[in-house]
């Protein structure tokens, strides 16, 4: 009886670690962080999809090389969703007196 119990005790951990690798078939994703700053004239944004400081990234510009303005944060979310980005989380940061910077984290499937 002790031999059978000992044998089962030795085999059980090997069985537990013999599960299929579920990460192998999982879709890979890329992430980006969007900084949204509110001004009296509208909302401006910076998109960071690399590991860089936001101070080194320029504001999003339109075809005329002017800062792209949005009327609301919903406009920013709609703009990002047009390019396949899905919001993951958001947080705010008080930076200049009473003004807030909003940060959004987005993800989308990685194209290879």
C-alpha positions as CSV (number, residue, x, y, z in Angstrom):
1,X,0.0,0.0,0.0
2,X,2.8,2.4,0.8
3,X,4.5,1.7,-2.5
4,X,1.3,2.6,-4.4
5,X,0.8,5.7,-2.4
6,X,4.4,6.7,-2.9
7,X,4.2,6.0,-6.6
8,X,1.0,8.2,-7.0
9,X,2.7,10.9,-4.9
10,X,5.7,11.0,-7.3
11,X,3.6,10.9,-10.5
12,X,1.0,13.6,-9.5
13,X,3.4,16.7,-9.9
14,X,4.5,15.5,-13.3
15,X,0.9,15.2,-14.4
16,X,0.2,18.8,-13.2
17,X,3.0,20.3,-15.2
18,X,2.2,18.4,-18.3
19,X,-0.6,20.8,-19.3
20,X,-0.8,22.2,-22.8
21,X,0.9,25.5,-23.4
22,X,-1.9,27.9,-23.9
23,X,0.3,30.9,-24.6
24,X,1.7,29.3,-27.7
25,X,-1.6,29.9,-29.6
26,X,-2.6,33.2,-28.0
27,X,-2.8,36.2,-30.2
28,X,0.1,38.6,-29.4
29,X,-0.8,42.2,-28.7
30,X,0.9,45.6,-28.7
31,X,0.1,48.3,-26.3
32,X,0.3,52.1,-26.4
33,X,-0.2,54.9,-23.9
34,X,-2.0,58.1,-24.9
35,X,-1.6,61.4,-23.1
36,X,-4.5,63.7,-23.4
37,X,-4.1,67.3,-22.3
38,X,-7.0,69.7,-22.0
39,X,-6.6,73.3,-23.2
40,X,-9.3,76.0,-23.6
41,X,-9.1,75.4,-27.4
42,X,-9.6,71.7,-27.1
43,X,-7.9,68.4,-26.3
44,X,-4.4,67.5,-27.7
45,X,-2.8,64.1,-27.5
46,X,0.6,62.3,-27.6
47,X,0.8,58.6,-28.5
48,X,3.6,56.6,-27.0
49,X,3.9,53.0,-28.4
50,X,7.5,52.7,-27.4
51,X,9.3,52.9,-24.1
52,X,10.0,56.7,-24.3
53,X,9.4,59.7,-22.1
54,X,6.4,61.8,-23.1
55,X,8.5,64.9,-23.1
56,X,10.4,63.5,-26.1
57,X,7.3,62.8,-28.1
58,X,5.7,65.5,-30.2
59,X,1.9,66.2,-30.1
60,X,-0.2,64.5,-32.8
61,X,-0.3,66.7,-35.9
62,X,-2.7,66.9,-38.8
63,X,-1.9,67.0,-42.6
64,X,-1.0,70.7,-42.3
65,X,1.5,70.0,-39.6
66,X,-0.6,71.7,-36.9
67,X,-1.5,70.2,-33.6
68,X,-4.5,68.0,-34.0
69,X,-7.3,69.2,-31.7
70,X,-10.3,67.2,-30.4
71,X,-13.5,68.6,-29.0
72,X,-13.7,65.9,-26.2
73,X,-12.1,62.8,-24.9
74,X,-14.8,60.8,-26.7
75,X,-13.3,62.2,-29.9
76,X,-9.9,60.9,-28.8
77,X,-11.3,57.4,-28.1
78,X,-13.1,57.3,-31.4
79,X,-9.9,58.4,-33.2
80,X,-7.9,55.6,-31.6
81,X,-10.6,53.0,-32.3
82,X,-10.5,53.8,-36.0
83,X,-7.0,52.3,-36.0
84,X,-8.0,49.2,-34.2
85,X,-7.0,50.2,-30.7
86,X,-9.1,48.9,-27.7
87,X,-9.0,50.8,-24.4
88,X,-7.6,48.8,-21.5
89,X,-7.3,51.3,-18.6
90,X,-7.2,55.0,-17.8
91,X,-5.8,57.3,-15.1
92,X,-5.4,61.0,-14.5
93,X,-2.4,62.9,-13.3
94,X,-2.5,66.5,-11.9
95,X,0.5,68.2,-13.4
96,X,0.0,72.0,-13.7
97,X,-2.0,73.5,-10.9
98,X,-5.7,72.6,-11.4
99,X,-5.2,71.0,-14.8
100,X,-5.3,67.2,-15.3
101,X,-3.5,65.1,-17.8
102,X,-5.5,62.0,-18.8
103,X,-3.6,58.8,-19.7
104,X,-5.2,56.0,-21.7
105,X,-3.7,52.6,-22.2
106,X,-4.8,50.9,-25.5
107,X,-4.0,47.5,-27.0
108,X,-4.5,45.9,-30.4
109,X,-3.6,42.6,-32.0
110,X,0.0,42.6,-33.2
111,X,0.3,42.3,-37.0
112,X,3.2,40.3,-38.2
